[in-house]
Amino acid sequence: MNVDFSLLELLPEIKQLLVKSSSPYLSKKELCDYLKVSLSFIKQKLYNGEFQLDKHYFKIGESKILFDRLEIDKWVRAKGTSDGKLLRQKQQTLSKYISQRTKDY
């Protein structure tokens, strides 16, 4: 049996990734990667108050912000639910309108 020990050099990097992914807190950049959105999207949510201080994020010092991964997950689920219902309602209304208009012809 041949064992390739050349991959052992990757262990420190793998360990760092595992520790980082298990942290309950995310930086702005990590949050962008986590949600797959732009930094301007995150800044907009901070500016308009959708992300609430001491709930969704915490300030460390004057400029460092850490986001609570669990609260962000709750926010995403809540946004998906409310926006999803609204979208389905609009689609149903549009479908009814189209079906009524096609019956008239």
C-alpha positions in Angstrom: 0.0 0.0 0.0 1.4 3.4 -1.0 0.7 6.3 1.2 1.2 9.9 -0.1 2.6 11.9 2.7 3.0 15.1 0.6 -0.5 16.2 1.6 0.5 16.4 5.3 1.8 19.9 4.7 -1.8 21.0 4.1 -2.9 20.0 7.6 -2.2 23.5 9.2 -4.3 25.2 6.5 -7.1 22.6 6.8 -7.1 23.1 10.6 -7.3 26.9 10.2 -10.3 26.6 7.8 -12.1 24.2 10.2 -11.6 26.5 13.2 -12.7 29.5 11.2 -15.8 27.8 9.9 -16.8 26.8 13.4 -16.7 30.3 14.8 -20.1 31.8 15.7 -18.9 35.2 14.5 -18.1 36.5 11.0 -16.3 39.6 9.8 -17.8 41.7 7.0 -15.8 39.9 4.4 -16.6 36.5 5.8 -20.3 37.4 5.9 -20.1 38.4 2.2 -18.6 35.0 1.4 -21.1 33.3 3.7 -24.2 34.9 2.1 -22.6 35.2 -1.4 -23.3 38.9 -1.6 -21.3 42.1 -2.1 -19.8 44.3 0.6 -22.1 47.1 -0.5 -25.1 44.9 0.2 -23.9 44.3 3.7 -23.2 48.0 4.2 -26.6 48.9 2.9 -28.3 46.5 5.5 -26.2 48.1 8.2 -27.1 51.7 7.1 -30.8 51.1 6.7 -31.0 49.3 10.1 -32.0 45.8 8.9 -28.9 44.5 10.8 -29.4 45.5 14.4 -26.6 46.3 16.8 -26.3 43.8 19.6 -28.5 41.4 17.7 -27.1 40.8 14.3 -23.8 42.3 14.9 -21.5 43.6 17.6 -18.9 46.4 17.6 -15.4 45.7 18.8 -13.7 49.0 19.3 -14.4 51.9 16.9 -14.4 50.1 13.6 -14.4 46.3 14.0 -17.8 44.6 13.5 -18.5 41.0 14.1 -21.7 39.4 12.9 -23.6 36.7 14.8 -23.9 33.7 12.4 -27.0 32.3 14.1 -28.9 35.7 14.0 -27.9 36.2 10.4 -29.3 32.7 9.6 -32.6 33.6 11.3 -32.6 36.9 9.3 -32.1 35.0 6.0 -34.9 32.6 6.8 -37.3 35.4 7.8 -36.5 37.4 4.7 -36.9 34.3 2.5 -40.3 33.5 4.1 -41.8 36.9 3.9 -40.4 37.8 0.5 -41.3 34.3 -0.8 -45.0 34.7 0.3 -45.2 38.1 -1.2 -43.7 36.8 -4.5 -46.1 33.9 -4.6 -49.1 36.2 -4.0 -48.0 38.5 -6.8 -47.5 35.5 -9.1 -51.0 34.1 -8.3 -52.6 37.5 -8.8 -50.9 37.9 -12.2 -51.9 34.3 -13.2 -55.5 35.1 -12.3 -55.4 38.3 -14.3 -53.9 36.6 -17.3 -56.4 33.7 -17.2 -59.4 36.1 -16.9 -58.1 38.2 -19.8 -57.6 35.1 -22.0 -61.1 34.0 -21.3 -62.4 37.3 -22.6 -60.8 36.7 -26.0 
